[in-house]
Amino acid sequence: MRSLLLFFLIFVYSAVACLYMFTIGIFAPKHRAFIRRISDYFGFRPGAPDLSIPSASLSSIARDDISFRILESESVDGNVTLFELMALVKLSIANASQAIFEIGTFDGRTTLNLAANAPSDGEVFTLDLPRENMGNAQGTISRADRPYINKKTSGARFVGTEYEHIITQLYGDSAVFDFSNYFNNIDFVFVDGAHTYDYLMSDTDRAIKMLRSGKGVIAWHDYGRDNGATRALNDLFNNDARFKNIKRINGTSLVVGFFS
Ligand SMILES: C[S@@+](CC[C@H](N)C(=O)[O-])C[C@H]1O[C@@H](n2cnc3c(N)ncnc32)[C@H](O)[C@@H]1O
C-alpha cells in the first residue's frame, strides 16, 4: 500500500514536471535534450546520421579476461566514457602495442591510461592543437570542437605521473604536422582530434601510414554523432576496400579497424 502511494506521488510530480518541460521549460537546452531522448527512446530519430558500419561487442573483439588498469576513472566533457576507455586499453593490450599514437590529447586521460597499460618498452605519442593556433588551423574547425581546443594546457592528467616519461607530448595542427618520423613505426593509433570530414580523412591517411609494416589497430572516436567524422567513416567503409572490416563497438562511439 505504501509503495503504491509513493508511486502515485512520483506519478503526479512527474506529470507536473512534464507539463512544465513541454511548455515554459522548452526554452532550456537541457529540457530540449531530454525531449529528444524521449523521442529516441520511442524510436523516432529524424535526422539521425546513417550508421553504415556494422557493430560488434567488445568481447568479440578483445578477450574478456585481459587484465588492465584504469587511472583517472572520472571523465569530464571531452573525454571518452569509462567503457570506451576500457575498450581502448584492452584493444591496445590485445594488439601488444609497443608504440601508440593519439591524435587529440585534450586533458590526457586516455593518453595516461594507454601509457599505464603499455609494455615496459612502450612509448605513447600524443598530438594536440594548442588554442593559440586554432585561428590559423589549415582545415575548418567546427563549433563543436572548439571548446576542447580552448584550454590552458594539454595533457594535464598525465603531467607529474609515473607514466609521464613514456609519453611524448607533440603540438601542432594534424593537417600540416610532419608525421614522417612516425611512419611505419606505430602499432596503435587513436584518432580523436578535429571531427570534420576533411580532418578525419587526412588524420586517417596519416594513421594508415604510421602503422608498422601496415599492421596494427586504428580506433576512431565520436562515430554516430552528427559530424563530419561519421560521414567520413561511412564513406571509407563503403568505398575503400582497406576499411571494409571496420566495426563500431556496441555501447560506444568508437570504430575500430584491424589492419594486417
Ligand atoms: C575531444 S578532445 C580529445 C579527447 C581525448 N582523446 C580523450 O580521450 O580524453 C579533442 C582534442 O583534439 C585536439 N584537436 C582538435 N583539432 C586538432 C587538430 N587539427 N590537430 C591536432 N589536435 C586537434 C583538441 O585540442 C582537443 O584536445
The ligand as an SDF file (V2000), in Angstrom:
LIG
                    3D

 27 29  0  0  0  0  0  0  0  0999 V2000
   37.6670   15.5210  -27.8380 C   0  0  0  0  0  0  0  0  0  0  0  0
   39.2390   16.0560  -27.4620 S   0  0  0  0  0  0  0  0  0  0  0  0
   40.1830   14.5820  -27.3240 C   0  0  0  0  0  0  0  0  0  0  0  0
   39.8720   13.7650  -26.1130 C   0  0  0  0  0  0  0  0  0  0  0  0
   40.9550   12.8050  -25.7170 C   0  0  0  0  0  0  0  0  0  0  0  0
   41.4150   11.9950  -26.8170 N   0  0  0  0  0  0  0  0  0  0  0  0
   40.4390   11.9030  -24.6170 C   0  0  0  0  0  0  0  0  0  0  0  0
   40.2290   10.7070  -24.8750 O   0  0  0  0  0  0  0  0  0  0  0  0
   40.2340   12.4080  -23.4920 O   0  0  0  0  0  0  0  0  0  0  0  0
   39.8400   16.6600  -28.9990 C   0  0  0  0  0  0  0  0  0  0  0  0
   41.2570   17.1640  -28.9360 C   0  0  0  0  0  0  0  0  0  0  0  0
   41.7160   17.2900  -30.2790 O   0  0  0  0  0  0  0  0  0  0  0  0
   42.5070   18.4260  -30.3580 C   0  0  0  0  0  0  0  0  0  0  0  0
   42.4670   18.8830  -31.7580 N   0  0  0  0  0  0  0  0  0  0  0  0
   41.4220   19.4830  -32.3900 C   0  0  0  0  0  0  0  0  0  0  0  0
   41.7680   19.7900  -33.6430 N   0  0  0  0  0  0  0  0  0  0  0  0
   43.0370   19.3690  -33.8050 C   0  0  0  0  0  0  0  0  0  0  0  0
   43.9530   19.4360  -34.8810 C   0  0  0  0  0  0  0  0  0  0  0  0
   43.6270   19.9920  -36.0430 N   0  0  0  0  0  0  0  0  0  0  0  0
   45.1950   18.9260  -34.7210 N   0  0  0  0  0  0  0  0  0  0  0  0
   45.5480   18.3610  -33.5230 C   0  0  0  0  0  0  0  0  0  0  0  0
   44.7260   18.2870  -32.4620 N   0  0  0  0  0  0  0  0  0  0  0  0
   43.4820   18.7860  -32.6070 C   0  0  0  0  0  0  0  0  0  0  0  0
   41.8920   19.4050  -29.3970 C   0  0  0  0  0  0  0  0  0  0  0  0
   42.8340   20.3720  -28.9680 O   0  0  0  0  0  0  0  0  0  0  0  0
   41.4130   18.5180  -28.2730 C   0  0  0  0  0  0  0  0  0  0  0  0
   42.3730   18.4510  -27.2590 O   0  0  0  0  0  0  0  0  0  0  0  0
  1  2  1  0
  2  3  1  0
  2 10  1  0
  3  4  1  0
  4  5  1  0
  5  6  1  0
  5  7  1  0
  7  8  2  0
  7  9  1  0
 10 11  1  0
 11 12  1  0
 11 26  1  0
 12 13  1  0
 13 14  1  0
 13 24  1  0
 14 15  1  0
 14 23  1  0
 15 16  2  0
 16 17  1  0
 17 18  1  0
 17 23  2  0
 18 19  1  0
 18 20  2  0
 20 21  1  0
 21 22  2  0
 22 23  1  0
 24 25  1  0
 24 26  1  0
 26 27  1  0
M  CHG  2   2   1   9  -1
M  END
$$$$
